[in-house]
Amino acid sequence: MKITPDQSMQILMMVIDRTNSKTMLKLLEEKDVLLFYLINGRGTAKSETLKAFGLSDTEKSVFVCILEKAEIKPVMTAIVERLELHHPGNGIAFTFPITAISGGLARLLESVGEDKLEQDPITDLERQSKVPQKSEHEPKAKHELVIAIVRSGYSEEIMKAAKLAGARGGTVIHARQAAVDKTTKFFGIALQPEREFVLIATETPNVPNLLQQMTKVCGIKTPAKGIMMSIPLTQCVGIMPSKPV
């Protein structure tokens, strides 16, 4: 199997209440999803919002799956039905394309169900060239995932700025920066290794204002030393509309 425009790879991410993690793991097993990661995070919604949605706490589980494009629809449909994501507050699920994939990973994905890995001479560069590029005539994504990476302890400040720009909430993931010495030398600034990733899924028209407000409060020139970016989403379920600003 080769990577073609009809069989490109995508990332499927889900953010759900941590109490539903076992249900999700069982579902992924039923759908034969073998390559996925589970990350613990926490939500940023206020207690009143959680109560209104019938949620007990802000502890979240973030699932990251790597799938072929053809597998996305059945898996997404099962997730929406099993976890009732069409009801606000039960979680969100979204996808975005992978623009390049290593030869080793591609061979691993191709070998699912086989006795051993197929010996494939296609190089990483050749595989990258086979991944379809976005056409100028393709419709613009309706939603995007905004990602902010800030120093530990600044997630609340960046969420305050995001909510002023209309965001309903987000998910915070704690991480530790690698190769600190090299990064510090490259940027010329002291960066503590502990970092927080803030993930916010929102409508595309809201992204410029959201990034502007977040950068103003927690950008690289502030004590938060934040880095902001956004990724267009191909599909999404469970995202609440942004508040008017």
C-alpha positions as CSV (number, residue, x, y, z in Angstrom):
1,M,0.0,0.0,0.0
2,K,1.3,3.4,-0.9
3,I,0.3,6.8,0.4
4,T,-2.0,8.3,-2.3
5,P,-4.5,11.2,-2.3
6,D,-7.2,8.7,-1.4
7,Q,-5.3,7.1,1.5
8,S,-3.5,9.9,3.3
9,M,-2.9,9.8,7.0
10,Q,-4.6,12.0,9.5
11,I,-4.5,12.7,13.2
12,L,-7.7,12.1,15.2
13,M,-7.8,13.8,18.6
14,M,-10.4,13.5,21.4
15,V,-10.7,15.5,24.6
16,I,-13.1,13.7,27.0
17,D,-13.8,13.5,30.7
18,R,-11.2,11.2,32.3
19,T,-14.0,9.0,33.7
20,N,-14.7,7.9,30.1
21,S,-11.2,6.8,29.3
22,K,-11.9,3.1,29.7
23,T,-14.9,3.4,27.4
24,M,-12.7,5.1,24.8
25,L,-9.9,2.5,25.1
26,K,-12.5,-0.3,24.6
27,L,-13.9,1.5,21.6
28,L,-10.5,2.0,20.0
29,E,-9.7,-1.7,20.6
30,E,-13.0,-2.7,18.9
31,K,-12.1,-0.5,15.9
32,D,-8.6,-2.0,15.7
33,V,-6.9,1.4,16.2
34,L,-3.4,0.3,17.2
35,L,-1.4,3.5,17.0
36,F,-2.6,6.0,19.6
37,Y,-1.5,7.9,22.7
38,L,-3.3,8.9,25.9
39,I,-2.3,12.1,27.6
40,N,-3.7,13.5,30.9
41,G,-4.9,17.1,30.9
42,R,-7.3,19.4,32.7
43,G,-10.2,21.5,31.4
44,T,-10.4,25.3,32.0
45,A,-14.2,25.6,32.2
46,K,-15.5,27.3,35.4
47,S,-17.3,25.1,38.0
48,E,-20.7,26.7,37.1
49,T,-20.2,25.6,33.5
50,L,-19.2,22.1,34.5
51,K,-22.3,21.9,36.7
52,A,-24.6,23.0,33.9
53,F,-23.1,20.2,31.7
54,G,-23.4,17.6,34.4
55,L,-19.6,17.2,34.7
56,S,-18.0,16.4,38.0
57,D,-14.5,17.9,37.5
58,T,-12.0,19.3,35.0
59,E,-9.8,16.2,34.7
60,K,-9.5,15.4,31.0
61,S,-8.0,12.6,28.8
62,V,-6.6,13.6,25.5
63,F,-6.4,10.7,22.9
64,V,-4.2,11.2,19.9
65,C,-4.7,8.6,17.1
66,I,-2.9,8.2,13.8
67,L,-5.2,6.7,11.1
68,E,-5.7,6.4,7.4
69,K,-8.2,8.9,6.0
70,A,-10.6,6.0,5.1
71,E,-10.7,4.9,8.7
72,I,-11.6,8.3,10.2
73,K,-15.3,8.3,9.4
74,P,-16.2,4.9,11.0
75,V,-14.1,5.6,14.1
76,M,-15.4,9.2,14.5
77,T,-19.0,8.0,14.1
78,A,-18.5,5.3,16.8
79,I,-17.0,7.9,19.2
80,V,-19.8,10.4,18.7
81,E,-22.5,7.7,19.3
82,R,-20.8,6.0,22.2
83,L,-19.8,9.2,24.1
84,E,-22.8,11.3,22.8
85,L,-20.5,14.1,21.7
86,H,-23.5,15.7,19.9
87,H,-24.5,16.9,23.4
88,P,-22.4,19.9,24.6
89,G,-20.0,19.2,27.4
90,N,-19.4,15.5,26.7
91,G,-16.2,16.2,24.9
92,I,-14.8,17.1,21.5
93,A,-13.2,15.2,18.6
94,F,-11.4,16.6,15.6
95,T,-9.1,15.7,12.8
96,F,-6.3,17.3,10.9
97,P,-4.0,16.0,8.1
98,I,-0.4,14.8,8.3
99,T,1.6,16.6,5.6
100,A,4.5,14.1,5.8
101,I,5.2,10.7,7.3
102,S,8.4,8.8,7.9
103,G,9.0,5.6,6.0
104,G,9.3,3.5,9.1
105,L,5.9,4.7,10.5
106,A,4.3,4.2,7.1
107,R,5.6,0.7,6.9
108,L,4.3,0.0,10.4
109,L,0.8,1.3,9.6
110,E,0.8,-0.7,6.3
111,S,1.8,-3.9,8.2
112,V,-1.2,-4.1,10.5
113,G,-2.7,-7.5,10.2
114,E,0.4,-9.0,8.5
115,D,2.9,-11.4,10.0
116,K,5.9,-9.1,9.5
117,L,6.9,-5.7,8.1
118,E,7.0,-5.6,4.3
119,Q,10.4,-4.6,3.0
120,D,9.7,-1.3,1.2
121,P,12.4,0.6,-0.6
122,I,10.5,3.9,-0.7
123,T,12.4,6.5,1.1
124,D,11.1,9.1,3.6
125,L,11.5,11.8,1.1
126,E,9.6,9.9,-1.6
127,R,6.8,9.2,0.9
128,Q,6.6,12.9,1.8
129,S,6.2,13.7,-1.9
130,K,3.3,11.3,-2.2
131,V,1.3,13.0,0.5
132,P,-1.3,15.2,-1.2
133,Q,-0.9,18.9,-0.9
134,K,-3.9,21.2,-0.2
135,S,-5.4,22.5,-3.3
136,E,-6.2,26.2,-3.7
137,H,-9.7,25.3,-4.6
138,E,-10.4,23.2,-1.5
139,P,-12.8,24.9,1.0
140,K,-11.3,26.7,3.9
141,A,-11.5,24.9,7.2
142,K,-14.4,26.0,9.4
143,H,-12.5,25.3,12.7
144,E,-8.9,25.5,13.8
145,L,-7.0,24.2,16.8
146,V,-5.1,27.0,18.6
147,I,-2.0,25.8,20.5
148,A,-0.2,27.9,23.0
149,I,3.0,26.8,24.7
150,V,3.8,28.8,27.9
151,R,5.8,28.7,31.0
152,S,4.3,26.6,33.8
153,G,1.8,28.6,35.8
154,Y,0.6,30.9,33.0
155,S,-2.2,28.8,31.6
156,E,-4.8,30.6,33.6
157,E,-3.6,34.0,32.4
158,I,-3.7,32.9,28.7
159,M,-7.2,31.4,29.2
160,K,-8.4,34.7,30.6
161,A,-7.1,36.4,27.4
162,A,-8.6,33.7,25.2
163,K,-12.0,34.1,26.9
164,L,-12.0,37.8,26.3
165,A,-11.6,37.0,22.6
166,G,-14.6,34.7,22.7
167,A,-13.2,31.3,23.6
168,R,-15.4,29.0,25.7
169,G,-12.7,27.0,27.2
170,G,-9.6,24.8,26.5
171,T,-7.5,21.9,27.7
172,V,-4.2,22.2,29.5
173,I,-1.4,19.6,29.2
174,H,1.7,19.7,31.3
175,A,5.0,18.9,29.6
176,R,8.7,19.3,30.1
177,Q,10.9,20.9,27.5
178,A,13.8,18.9,26.1
179,A,17.3,20.1,25.2
180,V,16.9,23.1,27.4
181,D,20.6,24.3,27.0
182,K,20.5,24.3,23.2
183,T,17.1,26.1,23.1
184,T,18.2,28.7,25.6
185,K,21.4,29.4,23.6
186,F,19.4,29.6,20.4
187,F,16.8,32.0,21.6
188,G,19.1,33.9,23.9
189,I,16.6,33.8,26.8
190,A,16.2,31.7,29.9
191,L,13.5,29.1,29.5
192,Q,12.4,26.9,32.4
193,P,11.9,23.3,31.3
194,E,8.3,22.9,32.7
195,R,5.8,24.0,30.0
196,E,2.0,24.0,29.6
197,F,0.3,23.4,26.4
198,V,-3.1,25.1,26.1
199,L,-5.4,23.7,23.4
200,I,-8.4,25.6,22.1
201,A,-10.6,24.4,19.3
202,T,-12.6,27.3,17.8
203,E,-14.1,28.7,14.6
204,T,-11.6,29.9,12.0
205,P,-12.9,33.5,11.8
206,N,-12.2,33.8,15.6
207,V,-8.5,32.7,15.3
208,P,-6.8,36.0,14.4
209,N,-8.3,37.9,17.3
210,L,-7.7,34.9,19.6
211,L,-4.0,34.7,18.7
212,Q,-3.6,38.5,19.0
213,Q,-5.1,38.6,22.5
214,M,-3.1,35.6,23.7
215,T,0.1,36.9,22.3
216,K,-0.4,40.3,23.9
217,V,-0.8,38.8,27.3
218,C,1.5,35.8,27.1
219,G,3.7,36.2,24.1
220,I,7.4,35.5,23.8
221,K,8.3,39.0,25.1
222,T,6.2,38.5,28.3
223,P,7.2,36.6,31.4
224,A,5.1,33.7,30.1
225,K,7.5,33.3,27.1
226,G,4.6,31.9,25.1
227,I,4.6,30.6,21.5
228,M,1.2,30.5,19.7
229,M,0.1,28.6,16.5
230,S,-3.0,27.2,14.9
231,I,-3.8,24.2,12.8
232,P,-6.8,23.9,10.4
233,L,-9.2,21.0,11.3
234,T,-10.8,18.8,8.7
235,Q,-13.6,17.5,10.9
236,C,-14.8,18.4,14.4
237,V,-17.6,17.4,16.8
238,G,-18.7,18.9,20.1
239,I,-17.1,22.3,19.8
240,M,-19.3,25.1,21.3
241,P,-19.7,28.3,19.3
242,S,-17.5,31.2,20.5
243,K,-19.0,34.0,22.6
244,P,-19.5,37.3,20.8
245,V,-16.9,39.9,21.7
